[in-house]
Amino acid sequence: MRFVAVYLRRQDTIRPGINKIVASPIKFGTSGWRGIIAEDFTFPNVRIAAAAIADHVLSRNRRPTLLVAHDTRFFSEEFARAAATELDNRGVHPLLSTGATPTPAVAFEIRRRKIDGAINFTASHNPAEYHGLKFSAADGGPALPEVTRDIEARAAKLYARPPEKASAFPSPHDARTFEQVDIAPPYLARLGELIRFDQLKKRTRRASFTTRSTAAVPATSIARCKSTASLTANPLAQTATFSSKVPARMCPRKISSAYPKPWSRTKRK
């Protein structure tokens, strides 16, 4: 709720007509445009970015189709609906993802459907207060610098215009009906063709039974072993405190030999 309150307070302070900011905040980095929610990354700015992307793809194809996907961050679904609405208004056919999807699945769906690209709402590894937008081209990869420069230039022109009146964020009840797609099943099916999961299961099962080998015993199991003297020889478990204990068969017999002290200055002969 803190994000909602901050966002609604800042909705009327982001356009150049009020706070005299002329430069567009929509700048693409190494992998898309990212900004702090309610400061730079707002619904009006998302609509401008989506409009600029729509104008770009329309310059190359008269009837383009773009996939609109998102992750699980704050307001991701609402940002995706706002972008889909803007694309539809400008003549781009949007395909709205039914749920949160990873970027590799988005890239695979672009190639599988042979569409013009995708807008993916994600901020990757950035902190929770950030959100982002990635534009992937028809080849499924990130947009090239010349493409993002064209989108930035179009966004700057749109940003300089008077702001259009629109709701703070699209309501799910008022959102128009878009073509929705579930991109998870075909992506997982393709992974099943490329990865030998049956062999991985066999190897995992075989490794789980080799509990007598110190290399196969997890650090948490070692930390819960009964012998406290052996624990001191394991640098991974020195700071761990566990009240529960594991069976004796889960504890390696000689932990000290399996975990030599890296700080030992004893020279080997």
TIKOLKOL-848199 format. One line per 3 residues: number of its first residue (from 1); their letters; for each residue x, y, z of N, C-alpha, C, CB. Coordinates in steps of 0.05 Angstrom, whole numbers. Glycine has a CB too. Example, Ala and Ser with C-alpha at 12.3 -4.5 7.8 and 13.67 -1.06 7.14 Angstrom:
BEGIN
1	AS	264 -114 156 246 -90 156 264 -66 156 226 -89 181; 257 -45 142 273 -21 143 258 1 157 282 -12 114
END
This chain:
BEGIN
1	MRF	16 -24 0 0 0 0 17 25 0 -19 0 24; 42 23 10 59 47 10 65 56 -18 85 41 25; 70 37 -36 75 43 -64 50 57 -77 83 19 -80
4	VAV	26 47 -70 2 58 -81 -1 87 -73 -23 42 -73; 3 93 -47 -1 120 -37 20 139 -49 2 121 -7; 45 130 -51 65 147 -63 60 152 -92 93 135 -59
7	YLR	50 131 -106 45 134 -134 23 154 -140 38 106 -147; 1 152 -125 -22 169 -130 -15 198 -123 -46 161 -114; 3 202 -104 11 230 -97 28 242 -119 26 230 -70
10	RQD	43 226 -134 61 236 -153 50 237 -182 87 220 -153; 26 227 -186 16 225 -213 14 252 -227 -11 213 -213; 9 274 -213 6 300 -225 31 317 -224 -16 315 -212
13	TIR	54 304 -218 79 320 -215 101 309 -233 88 320 -186; 93 295 -254 113 282 -270 116 294 -298 107 253 -272; 98 311 -306 99 321 -333 113 348 -335 72 323 -345
16	PGI	125 356 -357 141 380 -359 125 405 -355 155 381 -385; 98 404 -359 83 429 -356 80 437 -327 56 425 -368; 86 419 -308 83 426 -280 110 429 -266 67 404 -266
19	NKI	128 410 -270 153 412 -256 176 421 -274 160 385 -243; 170 430 -298 189 442 -316 211 423 -325 202 466 -303; 206 397 -324 226 378 -334 221 374 -363 224 351 -318
22	VAS	241 380 -379 238 379 -408 247 352 -419 253 402 -421; 269 342 -409 281 317 -420 263 294 -414 309 313 -408; 260 276 -433 244 252 -429 259 233 -410 238 239 -456
25	PIK	246 221 -391 259 201 -374 262 174 -386 244 199 -347; 251 170 -410 251 144 -423 278 140 -437 227 141 -442; 296 127 -424 323 122 -435 329 92 -433 344 139 -420
28	FGT	336 80 -455 342 51 -456 371 47 -449 335 39 -483; 376 28 -431 403 21 -424 412 -4 -439 406 17 -394; 427 -21 -425 437 -45 -438 414 -65 -443 458 -58 -421
31	SGW	394 -64 -427 371 -83 -431 345 -70 -423 376 -109 -415; 337 -49 -437 311 -37 -433 312 -11 -416 294 -56 -419; 289 -1 -410 286 24 -394 276 16 -367 266 43 -408
34	RGI	290 27 -347 283 21 -319 281 48 -304 304 3 -306; 265 48 -284 261 72 -267 247 65 -241 246 93 -282; 248 84 -223 234 80 -197 204 84 -201 246 100 -176
37	IAE	189 66 -189 160 67 -192 150 93 -179 147 43 -178; 132 107 -193 119 131 -184 137 156 -187 109 129 -156; 162 152 -194 180 175 -199 186 178 -228 206 172 -183
40	DFT	198 159 -240 202 158 -269 184 138 -283 231 152 -275; 181 115 -271 165 94 -283 136 97 -274 176 66 -275; 121 112 -290 93 118 -284 76 109 -307 89 148 -279
43	FPN	49 109 -303 31 100 -324 32 119 -348 3 99 -314; 32 146 -344 35 163 -368 61 158 -384 34 192 -360; 83 154 -370 108 148 -384 108 121 -397 131 151 -364
46	VRI	95 102 -385 93 75 -397 76 77 -423 80 55 -377; 55 93 -422 39 96 -446 56 110 -468 14 113 -440; 72 129 -461 89 142 -481 109 123 -492 104 166 -468
49	AAA	121 106 -475 141 87 -485 127 66 -504 154 72 -462; 103 57 -496 89 38 -513 81 51 -539 64 28 -498; 73 77 -539 66 91 -563 90 94 -581 54 118 -557
52	AIA	114 100 -570 138 102 -586 146 76 -598 161 113 -568; 143 54 -583 149 27 -594 129 20 -616 148 6 -572; 104 28 -612 84 23 -633 91 38 -659 56 31 -623
55	DHV	98 63 -656 106 79 -680 130 66 -694 111 108 -672; 149 56 -678 173 44 -690 166 19 -706 193 37 -668; 150 1 -695 143 -24 -709 125 -18 -733 131 -44 -690
58	LSR	108 3 -730 91 10 -753 106 21 -776 70 30 -744; 129 32 -771 146 42 -792 159 20 -809 168 60 -781; 158 -5 -798 170 -27 -812 149 -47 -821 189 -41 -794
61	NRR	126 -47 -809 104 -66 -816 77 -52 -812 106 -92 -799; 60 -53 -832 35 -39 -830 15 -52 -811 22 -37 -857; 18 -78 -807 0 -93 -789 17 -110 -770 -19 -111 -805
64	PTL	30 -97 -751 48 -112 -733 33 -125 -710 70 -94 -722; 46 -144 -698 36 -158 -674 58 -158 -653 26 -186 -680; 51 -150 -629 70 -150 -607 59 -166 -583 77 -121 -598
67	LVA	76 -181 -571 69 -195 -546 75 -176 -523 86 -221 -543; 56 -175 -503 60 -159 -479 60 -178 -456 36 -138 -476; 83 -179 -442 87 -198 -420 97 -182 -395 108 -220 -427
70	HDT	98 -196 -373 106 -182 -348 116 -203 -328 82 -166 -336; 129 -192 -307 137 -209 -285 118 -205 -261 167 -203 -276; 127 -211 -237 110 -210 -214 114 -184 -197 114 -234 -196
73	RFF	127 -164 -208 132 -140 -193 106 -124 -189 153 -123 -206; 109 -104 -171 87 -86 -165 76 -73 -190 96 -65 -144; 49 -75 -193 35 -63 -216 42 -74 -243 40 -33 -215
76	SEE	55 -97 -244 63 -108 -270 39 -113 -288 78 -134 -266; 18 -125 -278 -5 -131 -294 -19 -105 -304 -26 -148 -278; -20 -85 -287 -33 -60 -295 -16 -46 -316 -37 -42 -270
79	FAR	10 -46 -313 28 -34 -333 24 -49 -360 57 -35 -324; 22 -75 -359 19 -91 -384 -8 -84 -397 20 -121 -378; -29 -81 -382 -55 -73 -394 -54 -46 -406 -77 -75 -373
82	AAA	-40 -27 -392 -38 0 -403 -23 0 -429 -24 18 -382; -1 -16 -431 14 -17 -455 -2 -30 -478 40 -33 -451; -17 -51 -471 -33 -64 -491 -55 -46 -502 -46 -90 -480
85	TEL	-66 -30 -485 -86 -10 -493 -74 10 -512 -99 4 -469; -51 20 -506 -38 40 -523 -30 28 -550 -13 51 -508; -20 3 -550 -14 -10 -575 -38 -13 -592 -1 -37 -570
88	DNR	-60 -21 -580 -85 -25 -595 -95 1 -607 -106 -38 -577; -93 23 -591 -102 49 -601 -86 58 -625 -99 70 -578; -62 49 -628 -44 58 -650 -43 38 -673 -16 63 -639
91	GVH	-59 18 -672 -60 -1 -694 -42 -25 -693 -54 14 -718; -31 -30 -669 -15 -54 -665 -31 -75 -651 11 -47 -649; -30 -99 -661 -45 -121 -649 -30 -132 -625 -51 -144 -669
94	PLL	-42 -128 -600 -27 -138 -576 -36 -166 -569 -32 -119 -553; -16 -182 -560 -21 -208 -549 -14 -206 -519 -5 -231 -563; -34 -208 -502 -29 -203 -473 -24 -230 -459 -53 -188 -460
97	STG	-2 -232 -445 5 -256 -431 -15 -261 -408 34 -256 -421; -23 -285 -403 -42 -291 -382 -30 -291 -355 -55 -318 -388; -4 -293 -352 9 -293 -326 38 -285 -328 8 -321 -314
100	ATP	51 -285 -305 79 -277 -304 96 -296 -320 89 -275 -275; 115 -286 -336 131 -302 -354 160 -293 -353 120 -302 -382; 179 -311 -354 207 -304 -355 215 -294 -383 225 -327 -347
103	TPA	237 -279 -384 246 -268 -410 252 -289 -431 270 -250 -405; 265 -312 -424 270 -332 -445 245 -343 -457 286 -355 -433; 224 -345 -442 198 -355 -453 187 -335 -472 178 -361 -431
106	VAF	190 -309 -466 181 -288 -484 196 -289 -511 185 -260 -471; 222 -293 -509 239 -294 -533 231 -319 -550 268 -296 -526; 225 -341 -537 217 -365 -552 190 -361 -566 216 -389 -533
109	EIR	172 -347 -552 145 -343 -564 146 -325 -588 126 -332 -543; 164 -305 -587 168 -287 -610 176 -304 -635 189 -265 -605; 196 -321 -631 205 -337 -653 184 -358 -662 232 -351 -646
112	RRK	170 -369 -643 151 -390 -650 127 -378 -666 140 -403 -624; 118 -355 -658 95 -343 -671 103 -326 -695 79 -326 -652; 129 -320 -697 140 -303 -719 126 -276 -719 136 -317 -746
115	IDG	125 -263 -696 113 -237 -693 135 -215 -693 96 -235 -667; 127 -190 -690 145 -168 -693 162 -161 -668 130 -144 -701; 156 -174 -646 171 -169 -621 154 -171 -597 184 -141 -623
118	AIN	164 -160 -575 149 -162 -549 157 -139 -531 154 -189 -536; 139 -131 -514 144 -113 -492 142 -129 -466 124 -88 -492; 163 -130 -451 164 -146 -427 169 -127 -403 185 -168 -429
121	FTA	151 -127 -384 153 -110 -360 168 -125 -339 126 -100 -350; 193 -118 -334 210 -130 -314 234 -111 -308 220 -158 -323; 243 -112 -284 266 -96 -276 290 -114 -269 260 -78 -252
124	SHN	287 -140 -276 309 -159 -272 319 -160 -243 332 -153 -290; 344 -154 -238 356 -157 -212 354 -132 -195 385 -164 -215; 341 -111 -205 340 -85 -190 322 -88 -165 330 -63 -208
127	PAE	326 -70 -146 310 -71 -121 280 -68 -127 319 -49 -102; 264 -73 -106 235 -74 -109 223 -48 -117 223 -83 -83; 235 -25 -111 223 0 -118 227 7 -148 236 23 -102
130	YHG	241 -9 -162 245 -5 -191 226 -22 -207 274 -12 -199; 220 -12 -231 206 -28 -251 220 -22 -278 176 -22 -252; 213 -38 -298 227 -35 -323 211 -45 -347 253 -48 -323
133	LKF	220 -38 -370 207 -46 -395 229 -55 -415 190 -23 -407; 226 -79 -425 245 -89 -445 230 -92 -472 257 -116 -436; 243 -83 -493 232 -87 -519 249 -107 -534 229 -61 -535
136	SAA	237 -129 -542 251 -150 -557 242 -149 -586 246 -178 -545; 262 -151 -604 256 -149 -633 245 -176 -643 281 -141 -648; 241 -177 -670 230 -200 -682 247 -225 -680 224 -195 -711
139	DGG	273 -221 -675 291 -244 -672 291 -256 -644 319 -236 -680; 276 -243 -626 274 -253 -599 295 -241 -580 277 -282 -599; 315 -228 -591 336 -217 -574 330 -188 -566 362 -218 -588
142	PAL	346 -177 -549 343 -148 -541 346 -130 -566 363 -140 -520; 331 -108 -565 332 -89 -587 361 -77 -590 312 -66 -583; 370 -74 -614 396 -63 -620 397 -33 -613 404 -68 -649
145	PEV	421 -22 -609 423 6 -602 409 25 -621 452 14 -599; 411 19 -647 398 37 -667 368 36 -664 406 30 -695; 357 14 -655 328 11 -651 320 27 -626 320 -18 -648
148	TRD	335 24 -604 327 38 -580 331 68 -583 344 28 -556; 351 76 -599 354 105 -603 330 116 -618 380 111 -619; 320 101 -637 296 110 -652 272 112 -634 290 91 -675
151	IEA	269 92 -616 247 92 -597 249 116 -577 245 66 -581; 273 121 -568 278 144 -550 271 170 -563 307 144 -540; 279 173 -588 273 198 -603 243 202 -606 287 198 -630
154	RAA	229 180 -613 200 182 -615 186 188 -588 188 156 -627; 197 176 -567 186 180 -540 190 209 -532 198 161 -520; 213 221 -538 219 249 -531 199 268 -545 248 256 -539
157	KLY	192 262 -570 173 279 -584 145 277 -571 171 272 -613; 138 253 -563 112 249 -551 111 261 -523 105 219 -549; 134 260 -509 136 270 -482 133 301 -482 162 262 -468
160	ARP	142 314 -503 141 343 -505 113 353 -510 160 353 -526; 95 336 -518 68 345 -523 52 348 -497 53 325 -542; 30 363 -497 13 365 -473 4 337 -464 -11 384 -478
163	PEK	3 332 -439 -5 306 -429 -34 300 -436 -1 303 -399; -39 275 -444 -66 266 -449 -80 257 -424 -66 243 -470; -106 262 -423 -121 255 -399 -126 225 -399 -148 271 -398
166	ASA	-119 212 -378 -123 184 -375 -125 177 -346 -100 168 -389; -137 153 -340 -139 145 -312 -112 139 -300 -157 120 -310; -111 140 -273 -85 135 -260 -74 108 -268 -88 137 -230
169	FPS	-90 88 -268 -82 62 -277 -107 47 -286 -67 46 -255; -104 29 -306 -127 16 -318 -140 -4 -298 -119 1 -343; -165 -3 -296 -180 -21 -279 -184 -47 -293 -207 -9 -270
172	PHD	-182 -70 -280 -187 -95 -294 -216 -98 -304 -181 -119 -275; -234 -83 -291 -262 -84 -300 -267 -67 -325 -281 -75 -277; -252 -45 -327 -255 -27 -350 -237 -35 -373 -249 1 -342
175	ART	-218 -53 -369 -199 -60 -390 -213 -74 -413 -176 -77 -379; -206 -67 -437 -218 -80 -460 -208 -108 -463 -212 -64 -486; -222 -124 -478 -214 -152 -481 -193 -155 -502 -239 -169 -488
178	FEQ	-170 -164 -495 -148 -169 -514 -146 -199 -518 -122 -157 -503; -132 -206 -539 -125 -234 -543 -104 -242 -523 -116 -239 -572; -111 -261 -506 -93 -270 -485 -81 -297 -492 -108 -272 -458
181	VDI	-55 -299 -486 -40 -324 -493 -25 -334 -469 -20 -318 -516; -24 -360 -467 -8 -373 -446 16 -385 -459 -25 -396 -431; 39 -372 -454 63 -380 -468 80 -401 -453 81 -356 -473
184	APP	70 -409 -430 86 -428 -414 86 -456 -427 75 -430 -386; 62 -468 -435 62 -495 -445 81 -500 -469 34 -503 -453; 80 -483 -490 98 -489 -512 128 -485 -505 92 -470 -535
187	YLA	134 -467 -486 161 -463 -478 171 -487 -462 164 -438 -461; 155 -497 -444 163 -521 -428 165 -546 -446 143 -526 -405; 147 -547 -466 148 -570 -484 174 -570 -500 124 -570 -503
190	RLG	183 -546 -508 208 -544 -523 232 -551 -505 211 -516 -534; 231 -542 -480 252 -550 -461 253 -580 -458 248 -537 -434; 230 -593 -458 230 -622 -456 242 -636 -479 202 -632 -452
193	ELI	242 -623 -503 255 -634 -526 285 -630 -526 243 -622 -551; 294 -609 -513 323 -603 -514 338 -614 -490 326 -573 -514; 325 -617 -467 338 -626 -443 329 -654 -436 332 -607 -419
196	RFD	348 -672 -430 342 -700 -423 336 -701 -393 367 -718 -430; 311 -695 -386 303 -694 -358 304 -722 -346 275 -683 -356; 300 -743 -362 301 -770 -351 329 -777 -341 293 -790 -372
199	QLK	349 -767 -355 377 -772 -346 383 -755 -321 396 -766 -368; 373 -731 -320 377 -715 -296 364 -727 -272 366 -686 -301; 340 -738 -275 327 -751 -253 343 -775 -242 298 -760 -261
202	KRT	354 -790 -261 370 -813 -253 395 -805 -237 378 -830 -277; 408 -784 -247 432 -775 -234 425 -763 -206 446 -754 -251; 403 -748 -205 395 -737 -179 388 -758 -159 371 -718 -183
205	RRA	374 -779 -168 367 -801 -151 391 -816 -141 347 -821 -165; 411 -820 -159 435 -834 -152 452 -818 -132 453 -840 -177; 452 -791 -135 467 -775 -117 454 -773 -89 470 -747 -128
208	SFT	428 -776 -88 414 -773 -62 420 -798 -44 384 -771 -67; 427 -820 -56 432 -844 -40 461 -846 -31 425 -869 -56; 479 -829 -41 507 -830 -33 511 -812 -9 526 -822 -56
211	TRS	497 -817 13 499 -800 36 524 -804 52 475 -804 54; 537 -827 48 561 -832 63 585 -816 53 568 -862 63; 583 -806 30 604 -789 19 601 -761 29 604 -790 -12
214	TAA	622 -750 40 620 -723 51 614 -702 30 646 -716 65; 621 -707 5 616 -688 -16 586 -687 -23 631 -695 -41; 571 -708 -16 542 -708 -23 525 -699 0 534 -736 -31
217	VPA	537 -693 24 521 -685 47 518 -655 46 534 -694 73; 492 -645 48 488 -616 48 501 -603 72 459 -609 46; 507 -577 70 519 -563 92 500 -561 116 528 -535 84
220	TSI	474 -559 110 454 -557 132 453 -583 148 427 -551 121; 457 -606 134 457 -631 148 482 -634 165 455 -655 129; 504 -624 155 529 -625 171 527 -608 195 553 -616 153
223	ARC	513 -585 193 511 -567 215 493 -578 237 500 -541 206; 476 -598 230 458 -609 250 468 -636 261 430 -613 238; 492 -643 254 503 -668 264 507 -667 294 529 -675 249
226	KST	509 -690 306 511 -691 335 538 -682 345 505 -719 344; 559 -688 330 586 -682 340 592 -653 337 606 -699 325; 594 -638 360 601 -610 359 630 -606 353 594 -596 385
229	ASL	647 -626 360 675 -624 354 680 -624 324 691 -646 368; 665 -640 310 668 -641 281 657 -616 268 653 -665 270; 638 -603 281 627 -579 269 647 -557 267 603 -569 285
232	TAN	664 -555 287 684 -534 287 704 -536 264 699 -533 314; 706 -560 254 725 -564 231 712 -557 205 734 -593 231; 686 -552 205 672 -545 180 668 -514 179 645 -560 177
235	PLA	681 -499 162 678 -470 162 650 -462 154 699 -458 144; 636 -479 139 609 -471 130 589 -472 152 601 -489 107; 595 -487 173 575 -491 194 582 -477 220 572 -520 200
238	QTA	603 -461 221 611 -449 246 591 -428 256 638 -436 243; 578 -414 238 559 -394 247 531 -404 248 561 -370 229; 526 -429 241 499 -440 240 492 -452 267 496 -461 218
241	TFS	468 -448 277 459 -459 302 432 -473 296 456 -438 324; 430 -499 300 406 -513 295 399 -529 320 409 -532 270; 374 -528 328 365 -543 351 358 -572 344 341 -530 364
244	SKV	348 -576 319 341 -603 311 366 -618 302 321 -602 288; 364 -645 303 386 -661 295 378 -681 273 397 -677 320; 396 -688 257 391 -708 236 401 -735 245 404 -699 209
247	PAR	391 -756 232 401 -783 240 431 -785 236 386 -805 223; 442 -804 252 471 -807 251 480 -817 224 479 -827 272; 463 -832 209 472 -841 183 475 -819 163 452 -862 172
250	MCP	463 -795 168 466 -773 150 491 -757 155 442 -754 153; 505 -763 177 529 -748 183 553 -762 172 532 -744 214; 571 -747 159 596 -760 149 613 -768 172 611 -740 131
253	RKI	629 -789 168 646 -800 189 670 -782 195 655 -828 182; 681 -770 175 705 -754 179 701 -727 165 731 -768 169; 690 -709 179 685 -683 167 710 -667 165 664 -667 184
256	SSA	728 -670 185 752 -654 185 770 -659 161 768 -660 211; 770 -683 151 786 -689 127 773 -679 102 791 -719 125; 746 -678 103 731 -669 79 732 -638 76 702 -678 80
259	YPK	735 -624 98 735 -595 98 761 -585 110 710 -584 113; 782 -584 96 807 -574 107 805 -544 112 831 -580 89; 820 -535 131 819 -506 138 834 -491 117 831 -501 166
262	PWS	820 -472 103 834 -457 82 854 -438 93 814 -443 65; 852 -430 118 870 -411 130 895 -423 142 855 -395 151; 898 -450 140 921 -463 151 946 -456 136 916 -494 151
265	RTK	967 -450 150 992 -442 138 1012 -465 137 1004 -418 154; 1003 -489 144 1021 -512 145 1029 -518 116 1007 -536 158; 1055 -520 111 1065 -526 85 1064 -556 80 1094 -515 81
268	RK	1055 -563 57 1054 -591 50 1081 -599 38 1031 -596 29; 1089 -623 45 1114 -634 35 1110 -647 9 1125 -654 55
END
